[in-house]
Amino acid sequence: MGKKLLIIVFLSMLSVYFIGCCKQDPDNNDKKGSIQPSVQTNQTNSESSGSSPYKDQVLRLGRIPYTNSTQMVVQHEAFLKYLAEKIGVKAVRLQTAPDYSSILKKLVAGEIDIAWMASLSAVEARNNPEVELLCKPVRYGTTSYRGIVLARQDSGIRTLRDLKNKKFAWVDKESASAYLFPKAMMLEANIDPDRDFAEVDTLGKHDAVVYNVLLGKYDAGACYDDARNTLRDKSKKDELIILATTQDISNEPLVCRKSLPQDLREKIKSALLGLNNKTPEGREILKDLADVQGFVRVDGRDYDSIEKVLKALEKHNKN
């Protein structure tokens, strides 16, 4: 009788165990786009990842590769580690995509969680109801930059109108400072870059435009305003003349998907806004991030001028 009772108790315990296992969802944290706290707490952003409700989660930061993949990972290592610790997650990992359209699609689909966009793609991002703007970087003490059109001092070219029938170099047709804004300025000056140049090339890099104009391979070119600082011999800057300067263009935004829990979005924003080069730790974290000195708050209206230029060029293309 005693043995029978032990068997009944054992089977009852086994039944409870299996029922409990069946109710669990072991893949819950791996579902695409599903990031939820493991416990509900009132913890603050300053907490360590060990006590965070998101301590087992991995966030993914999407970027366009501006150098080889190995170097990208090395340059972002300290930054990603900082974010993971401040946000209170297991890790923040870098994920690249070939273009900003792909980055935005991955973000909305939940395949990445945070995205480092471009100024040009900011218009599409701010108009997407599933995307939240977090902040924008500070570079050279400012949150904006400008594009310039330059030529050699000895070229005889002094205005945009002098560019007619000249050889011209762009950086990339998706660049705000080195294509869209300069092109809009030229159209206002009655120069049509699609028809009035003798030869046109896109060189891919801002410094390539500077060097090739300096060497006389092109009569003029467009680039961002600080690209001349890439010249090793700084005195060579005096051999170049700026024909025109664009209006201010707001630095690019960092964004996240709104499907993330609200408290997690706030943690991400707080971590970014709390990082700058005013401390030794901040300088060490930011030293490899392409001249970034910190981050400040961003407003969707910061990109009104970009949308205006895009609409003007779209109208021109239709005519």
C-alpha positions as CSV (number, residue, x, y, z in Angstrom):
1,M,0.0,0.0,0.0
2,G,2.9,2.3,0.9
3,K,4.5,1.7,-2.5
4,K,1.3,2.4,-4.4
5,L,0.9,5.7,-2.5
6,L,4.5,6.7,-3.4
7,I,3.8,5.9,-7.1
8,I,0.7,8.0,-7.1
9,V,2.5,11.0,-5.5
10,F,5.4,10.6,-8.0
11,L,3.0,10.6,-11.0
12,S,1.2,13.6,-9.7
13,M,4.4,15.6,-9.4
14,L,5.5,14.5,-12.9
15,S,2.2,15.7,-14.3
16,V,2.6,19.1,-12.7
17,Y,6.1,19.4,-14.1
18,F,5.1,18.7,-17.7
19,I,2.1,21.0,-17.5
20,G,4.4,23.8,-16.3
21,C,6.9,23.1,-19.2
22,C,4.2,23.2,-21.8
23,K,3.0,26.6,-20.6
24,Q,6.5,28.1,-21.1
25,D,7.5,29.7,-24.4
26,P,11.3,29.1,-24.6
27,D,11.5,31.1,-27.9
28,N,9.7,34.1,-26.6
29,N,12.9,36.3,-26.5
30,D,13.9,35.2,-30.0
31,K,10.7,36.2,-31.8
32,K,11.3,38.8,-34.5
33,G,10.7,42.3,-33.1
34,S,9.6,41.0,-29.7
35,I,11.5,42.6,-26.9
36,Q,9.8,42.7,-23.6
37,P,11.1,43.0,-20.0
38,S,11.5,39.7,-18.1
39,V,10.0,41.4,-15.0
40,Q,8.1,44.5,-14.3
41,T,10.1,46.9,-12.2
42,N,10.5,50.6,-11.5
43,Q,14.2,50.6,-12.1
44,T,16.0,53.7,-13.6
45,N,18.2,54.2,-16.6
46,S,21.3,54.3,-14.3
47,E,20.9,50.7,-13.3
48,S,23.5,48.0,-14.2
49,S,22.6,45.4,-16.8
50,G,22.6,42.8,-14.0
51,S,19.5,44.2,-12.4
52,S,17.8,45.4,-15.6
53,P,14.5,43.8,-16.8
54,Y,16.1,43.7,-20.3
55,K,19.4,42.0,-19.1
56,D,18.9,39.0,-21.4
57,Q,18.0,41.0,-24.5
58,V,20.2,41.8,-27.5
59,L,19.6,45.1,-29.5
60,R,20.8,45.6,-33.0
61,L,22.1,48.8,-34.4
62,G,21.9,49.3,-38.2
63,R,24.4,51.3,-40.1
64,I,25.7,51.8,-43.7
65,P,29.3,50.5,-44.0
66,Y,31.7,53.4,-44.6
67,T,34.7,51.2,-44.4
68,N,35.4,47.4,-44.4
69,S,33.3,45.3,-42.0
70,T,36.2,44.4,-39.7
71,Q,37.2,48.0,-39.2
72,M,33.5,48.9,-38.6
73,V,33.2,46.4,-35.8
74,V,36.5,47.6,-34.2
75,Q,35.5,51.3,-34.4
76,H,32.1,50.7,-32.8
77,E,33.2,48.2,-30.1
78,A,33.5,50.8,-27.2
79,F,30.4,52.6,-28.3
80,L,28.3,49.4,-28.4
81,K,29.6,48.2,-25.1
82,Y,28.7,51.6,-23.5
83,L,25.2,51.5,-24.9
84,A,24.7,47.9,-23.6
85,E,25.8,48.9,-20.1
86,K,23.8,52.1,-19.9
87,I,20.6,50.6,-21.4
88,G,20.9,47.5,-19.3
89,V,20.8,44.8,-22.1
90,K,23.0,41.8,-22.7
91,A,24.6,43.4,-25.8
92,V,24.2,45.9,-28.6
93,R,25.4,44.5,-31.9
94,L,26.2,46.2,-35.2
95,Q,24.4,45.2,-38.3
96,T,25.1,46.7,-41.7
97,A,22.9,47.1,-44.8
98,P,23.8,48.2,-48.4
99,D,21.6,51.4,-48.3
100,Y,19.4,53.5,-46.1
101,S,16.2,52.2,-47.7
102,S,17.2,48.7,-46.5
103,I,18.1,50.0,-43.1
104,L,14.6,51.6,-42.7
105,K,12.9,48.5,-44.0
106,K,14.8,46.3,-41.5
107,L,13.9,48.7,-38.7
108,V,10.2,48.7,-39.4
109,A,10.2,44.9,-39.8
110,G,11.8,44.5,-36.4
111,E,15.0,43.0,-37.8
112,I,17.0,45.8,-36.2
113,D,16.1,48.0,-33.3
114,I,18.2,51.2,-33.7
115,A,19.3,52.9,-36.9
116,W,22.0,55.5,-37.7
117,M,20.4,57.2,-40.7
118,A,21.7,59.9,-43.1
119,S,20.5,63.4,-43.3
120,L,18.8,62.7,-46.6
121,S,17.0,59.7,-45.3
122,A,15.8,61.6,-42.3
123,V,12.8,62.9,-44.2
124,E,11.5,59.4,-44.9
125,A,12.3,58.3,-41.3
126,R,10.5,61.2,-39.6
127,N,7.4,60.7,-41.8
128,N,7.2,57.0,-40.8
129,P,4.7,56.5,-38.0
130,E,6.6,53.4,-36.8
131,V,9.9,55.3,-36.3
132,E,11.0,57.5,-33.4
133,L,13.8,60.1,-33.8
134,L,16.2,59.8,-30.8
135,C,19.0,62.3,-31.3
136,K,21.6,63.6,-33.7
137,P,25.4,63.8,-33.4
138,V,27.6,66.9,-32.7
139,R,30.6,67.3,-35.0
140,Y,33.1,70.2,-34.9
141,G,31.0,71.8,-32.2
142,T,27.9,72.1,-34.3
143,T,24.8,70.0,-35.2
144,S,24.8,71.0,-38.9
145,Y,27.1,71.2,-41.9
146,R,27.1,72.7,-45.4
147,G,27.9,71.7,-48.9
148,I,30.3,73.8,-51.1
149,V,31.1,74.0,-54.8
150,L,34.8,74.6,-55.4
151,A,37.2,75.2,-58.2
152,R,40.9,76.1,-58.5
153,Q,41.8,79.7,-57.9
154,D,43.6,79.9,-61.3
155,S,40.7,78.4,-63.2
156,G,39.1,81.7,-64.0
157,I,35.8,80.3,-62.6
158,R,34.2,82.7,-60.1
159,T,30.5,82.0,-60.1
160,L,28.1,79.1,-60.6
161,R,27.2,80.4,-64.1
162,D,30.9,80.0,-65.1
163,L,30.4,76.3,-64.8
164,K,28.6,75.9,-68.1
165,N,30.5,73.5,-70.4
166,K,33.0,72.6,-67.6
167,K,34.0,69.2,-66.2
168,F,32.3,68.6,-62.9
169,A,32.7,66.1,-60.1
170,W,30.0,65.0,-57.6
171,V,30.4,62.7,-54.6
172,D,27.2,60.7,-54.8
173,K,23.7,61.4,-56.0
174,E,22.3,60.4,-52.6
175,S,24.5,63.0,-50.8
176,A,22.7,66.1,-49.4
177,S,25.8,68.3,-49.2
178,A,27.6,67.0,-52.3
179,Y,24.7,66.7,-54.7
180,L,21.1,67.7,-53.8
181,F,21.7,71.1,-52.2
182,P,24.4,72.2,-54.7
183,K,22.2,71.1,-57.6
184,A,19.3,73.1,-56.2
185,M,21.6,76.2,-56.0
186,M,22.7,75.7,-59.6
187,L,19.2,75.5,-60.8
188,E,18.4,78.8,-59.1
189,A,21.4,80.2,-60.9
190,N,20.0,79.0,-64.2
191,I,22.6,76.2,-64.6
192,D,21.1,72.8,-65.3
193,P,23.6,70.2,-64.1
194,D,21.9,67.5,-66.2
195,R,22.5,69.4,-69.4
196,D,25.1,72.2,-69.0
197,F,28.3,70.4,-68.0
198,A,30.7,69.1,-70.6
199,E,31.5,66.0,-68.5
200,V,30.2,64.7,-65.2
201,D,31.4,62.0,-62.8
202,T,30.6,60.7,-59.3
203,L,33.7,60.0,-57.4
204,G,32.2,58.3,-54.3
205,K,34.1,60.3,-51.6
206,H,34.3,63.9,-50.6
207,D,38.1,64.0,-50.3
208,A,38.3,62.5,-53.9
209,V,36.5,65.5,-55.2
210,V,38.8,67.9,-53.4
211,Y,42.0,66.2,-54.6
212,N,40.8,65.8,-58.2
213,V,39.7,69.5,-58.5
214,L,43.0,70.5,-56.9
215,L,44.9,68.4,-59.5
216,G,42.9,69.9,-62.3
217,K,41.2,66.7,-63.4
218,Y,37.9,68.5,-63.0
219,D,37.2,72.1,-63.4
220,A,35.0,72.1,-60.3
221,G,33.2,69.8,-57.8
222,A,30.8,69.6,-54.9
223,C,31.6,68.3,-51.4
224,Y,30.8,69.0,-47.7
225,D,32.4,72.1,-46.3
226,D,35.1,70.4,-44.1
227,A,36.3,68.1,-46.9
228,R,39.2,70.5,-47.7
229,N,40.7,69.6,-44.3
230,T,41.5,66.2,-45.6
231,L,44.4,67.7,-47.6
232,R,47.7,66.7,-46.0
233,D,49.3,70.0,-47.0
234,K,46.9,72.5,-45.5
235,S,48.4,75.4,-47.6
236,K,46.9,73.7,-50.7
237,K,43.5,75.0,-49.5
238,D,44.6,78.4,-50.7
239,E,44.7,77.1,-54.2
240,L,41.0,76.4,-54.1
241,I,38.1,78.9,-54.3
242,I,34.6,78.4,-53.0
243,L,32.0,79.4,-55.6
244,A,29.0,78.8,-53.5
245,T,27.9,77.5,-50.1
246,T,24.6,75.7,-49.3
247,Q,22.3,76.5,-46.4
248,D,22.8,74.6,-43.2
249,I,22.0,70.9,-43.3
250,S,21.1,69.2,-40.1
251,N,23.2,66.3,-39.0
252,E,21.8,62.9,-39.5
253,P,19.4,61.4,-36.9
254,L,19.7,58.2,-34.8
255,V,16.3,56.5,-34.6
256,C,14.6,53.4,-33.2
257,R,11.4,51.5,-33.9
258,K,8.4,52.5,-32.0
259,S,7.4,48.8,-31.4
260,L,10.1,48.7,-28.7
261,P,8.7,49.1,-25.2
262,Q,8.4,52.8,-24.3
263,D,10.7,52.5,-21.3
264,L,13.4,50.8,-23.4
265,R,13.2,53.6,-26.0
266,E,13.7,56.1,-23.2
267,K,16.7,54.2,-21.9
268,I,18.3,54.2,-25.4
269,K,17.7,57.9,-25.8
270,S,19.1,58.7,-22.4
271,A,22.2,56.6,-23.0
272,L,22.9,58.5,-26.3
273,L,22.2,61.9,-24.9
274,G,24.5,61.2,-21.9
275,L,27.5,60.5,-24.1
276,N,29.9,63.3,-25.0
277,N,33.7,64.0,-25.2
278,K,33.7,66.2,-22.1
279,T,35.1,63.4,-20.0
280,P,38.0,61.0,-20.5
281,E,35.6,58.1,-20.7
282,G,33.5,59.8,-23.3
283,R,36.5,60.8,-25.4
284,E,37.7,57.2,-25.4
285,I,34.3,55.8,-26.4
286,L,33.9,58.4,-29.2
287,K,37.4,58.6,-30.6
288,D,36.8,56.2,-33.5
289,L,33.2,57.4,-34.4
290,A,34.0,59.7,-37.3
291,D,34.5,63.0,-35.4
292,V,31.4,62.6,-33.3
293,Q,31.7,64.7,-30.1
294,G,28.4,63.8,-28.5
295,F,24.6,63.7,-29.1
296,V,21.8,66.2,-28.7
297,R,18.0,66.2,-29.0
298,V,16.5,66.2,-32.5
299,D,13.3,67.6,-33.9
300,G,11.6,66.4,-37.0
301,R,11.5,70.0,-38.2
302,D,15.3,70.0,-38.4
303,Y,14.9,68.3,-41.8
304,D,12.3,70.7,-43.3
305,S,15.0,72.2,-45.6
306,I,15.9,68.8,-47.0
307,E,12.3,68.0,-47.8
308,K,11.9,71.4,-49.5
309,V,15.0,70.7,-51.7
310,L,13.8,67.2,-52.5
311,K,10.4,68.5,-53.7
312,A,12.1,71.3,-55.8
313,L,14.3,68.7,-57.5
314,E,11.4,66.4,-58.1
315,K,9.5,69.2,-59.7
316,H,12.5,70.0,-61.9
317,N,12.8,66.4,-63.0
318,K,9.2,66.3,-64.1
319,N,9.6,69.3,-66.4
